[in-house]
Amino acid sequence: MWLLLLLACQGGNADDTGNYSVCDPTFPVTWDNFGEEFMATNCDGCHASETRDRNGAPESVTFDTEYQAMTQADAIIRTVLDAASMPPAGGVLDDDAVLLDLWLGCFAE
């Protein structure tokens, strides 16, 4: 089933309200139902704008909003999915990796 969902991803766009959704409308993975919680759990310890100790994370890389995450989609895919170097405490769960790929993969360049 996951393979079919991944193959369905052929390019995504923001809808009329500016919200992003995965390319396959039968299995929408959005900021609201996945991305925001994923970022809060896995990334915001270093990448939230209000984080005091960013542990070396660049000030310019924050994930407070969906827009900020989408502008970094390629980098997130490279570091979290391809290199598995983020988060530095040990990567993400396999199910979360699939959902992250579905969510960002359609929007990455």
TAHU-V789750 format. One line per field, one symbol per residue. ss: DSSP state (~ for helix, > for strand, _ for the rest). phi: phi as a letter, one per 20 degrees, with the letter a starting at -180 (. if undefined). A space follows every 10 residues. Layout:
ss=???
phi=???
//
This chain:
ss=_~~~~~~___ ___>_____> ____~~~___ ~~~~~~~~~~ ~~_~~~~___ __________ _____~~~~~ ~_~~~~~~~~ ~~________ ___~~~~~~~ ~~~~~____
phi=.ffffffffc ocbfefenee bffeffbfdc gfebgffgff fdcfgddefe ffdelnfggf dccfcfgfff fdgfffffee efelecfffp mdfgffffff fffegfdfe
//
